[in-house]
Structure formats: C-alpha cells, structure tokens
Amino acid sequence: MTECYRCWAEVDLNALRGNLAQIRTLAGRETKILAVVKADAYGHGLRQIAAVLMQSGADVFGVANLAEARAIRAVGQGWPILMLGACLPSEVGWAVRDHVMPTLSSYEEAVRFSAAAVWAKTVVSCHVKVDTGMGRLGALPGQLPELLKAIDQLPGLTVSGLCTHYSSAEEDADFTAGQCRQFTALLGDFTAQGRQFECVHACNSAALLRAPSQPFNMVRVGLLTYGIVSEGACERAATGWNLTPALSWKARVSLVRYLPAGSPISYGHTRVTTALTRVAIITAGYADGYPRAASNRAQVLVGGQFCPVLGRVTMDQMVADVSAVDQVQAGEEVVLLGRQGNEQITANLLARWCQTIPWEVLTNITYRVPRVYRGGHAA
Ligand SMILES: *Cc1c(COP(=O)(O)O)cnc(C)c1O
C-alpha cells in the first residue's frame, strides 16, 4: 500500500533558483534583492523557500509579521529582514529583540522604536517610507524632511533605508513614472544635503520588469521570484526572460460517473447536464483554497485536456466534465495549476476565471495542502 495525497502542491526549487538568477540580471549586479516571502512565501512554504533564496543570493527578506521573521531566523542567521507593514505598538519590543527592521511612516512609530532600542541597549536600523501615491504607509512627501530630522534626534535609531511603494505598476506606467519622479526628486534633495541611504527601494516585480522606474539600489520582488508574471504589459515586458512558475497544484479523480441529460450538479443545482455526461469527482475544494468563484467557470487538466468545472465547488470535492477525455480512472492526477501534457493552467489563468489576481490564488492555498519539494531540499 502506498499512501498518496488527495490534494497537494509541488514546488520546483530549481525553478526558484533560476528565477532569482533572472531577477539578478534584470536588476543589475549592483542592485540588492529583497525577496518578499510574506504569506508563507506566497503559499510556497516559507522555510524551504527562505533556505533556497539564502543559498541563491537574496540579500534581504521582506515579511508581513514577526512569526515569518522568526521562521527565517530559524533557517539561517544573519540576513537582514524588513517588516513591510507597520508594527503594532505591542510588537515593537519583539521586533527589536529579533533584529527586524521596521518600515516607519511617522514620528510616533519612531519614538516607540527609539524607546525599545534604548531599553534593549541596541541600535535599530529602520527604513523610512514616503507615500508618493499608494495612500497606505509612508510620510507625505512634504513631511519627509521634517520626519527624518526628528528621527535623527532620537537615540537608538539609525535610518538605513528610504523607500516608496508603487500602487499601479502592473497597469499604469505613467502613474508609476510620476511616483518615481517624485521619489527621485526627494532623494536628490537629500543627496544635495550630503545625505546617503544604504538602501533605496521602490520597485515591486512589475516595476522592475516594465521599468517605468529605475531600480535605485534595491528591488522588492515577490511574484517574479515565484516565476509568475502578471498579465498584460508585464507579460510583454517578460518576453525573452526565462521565468518558470515554481508551484503546481494537483488533486485526484476519486470517482468517475455518467450522468444522463437533465442531471442537476452540486449545491444549488446551478448546473444541469444537457446530454449524457461523463464526470469526474475531484479531491479538491474550497477548504484546500480552490476558489469557490471557480464554480462553473474554471477548468482543470485531466488526461492532458482542459475539463470544465461543473456546478459549485464544495468544501472538499468538485465535479468536472471529462466527457472529452479518452480514459479516466479513479486515482489519476488532476492538475489545478501547472502543466499536464501539452497544456498549462497558469496562476493568471485561474485568477482570470475567478475574477481575482494570481497573488490571491497562491496565498489562498490552505494549510491542508501538503507542499512537496522537488529539485533538492535546502532546509
Ligand atoms: C508584497 C510586497 C511587494 C512584492 O510585490 P510583487 O508584486 O509580488 O513583486 C513589494 N513591496 C511591498 C512593500 C510589498 O508589501
């Protein structure tokens, strides 16, 4: 008896290594790479991914919370870690203890970090953010010089980075270029005053790929690391670059049935067969993270062919029309995301079917789905 998974994700670590090498070329030798590994490394599994990225030349890690920072520290010591969001007041002491660099937008945050640093008898390295059009984190451009001056007066803090965030790098190159110009101008003012920053960063994957912005001296890449290029202009910009999706998502056929014409399918009978239909019951559902929005919209690969999802996706199972596939057997593999034969379902394609974005598709894959690694373990 061999045990096999019902629903699992395969992560190709060699694809990840290759993607990082491509990013290195894109960004230039002099540019640092901050690998964004928040949300369990975009659903790929933080520990394994961090280990591979450490060996493949990532310079800094970007996280969304302190548990992620701790997981990185458990894999390898010494890498700088930047908290991408604002730290809660209750997290400040822990961030200082774990040497996680905060992203600061305000004087209040700086005061809290200064106090914690003094208490811990240490110096906290921090990145100051400026809001050039994202409206989320960052000081307003007019307030930035004042804020930096004030932070300079606080004990226990050193400003090692200056950054901003593009809100529309995937869809609006002009807006991004405007944000870049504003950031560059601010930077120019500081340079004129003789002030340098160790890390200056603005670009996410799309901004790096489409280059409506210069990379400054560090880029923050998430999606591209995992081998996914968002649709449209990014895809055009990526031609010639060799980026490979690292993650494939699979399930199995548990049962094959024939349903006569007029058969209702799944909850709410949102689908009724119009002819004799061969259906496969598939061992994946929304509890695995397969989008319920995929109901009656998405397709899966069975026997190397696209097969429509019929009716609503349920918690643990779903139904696909496999009438067009030659032979379908219980136990065989179904591809939800990735390649089978000559066909491929990309995260972009599944996202489009479900009216969402590839980031959400990946990060919604739940804990129940084991991640299986190929291409040499690193951790
Ligand atoms: C998540 C995140 C990124 C990565 O964006 P991608 O489009 O996935 O490359 C970059 N910067 C910040 C601040 C982020 O939070």
The ligand as an ORCA input file, in Angstrom:
! r2SCAN-3c Opt
* xyz 0 1
  C       4.236     42.336     -1.256
  C       5.108     43.493     -1.491
  C       5.955     43.539     -2.604
  C       6.012     42.449     -3.659
  O       5.159     42.695     -4.737
  P       5.178     41.756     -6.038
  O       4.263     42.447     -6.954
  O       4.662     40.415     -5.603
  O       6.562     41.703     -6.510
  C       6.808     44.633     -2.723
  N       6.806     45.621     -1.810
  C       5.996     45.590     -0.725
  C       6.060     46.718      0.253
  C       5.118     44.552     -0.537
  O       4.316     44.543      0.530
*
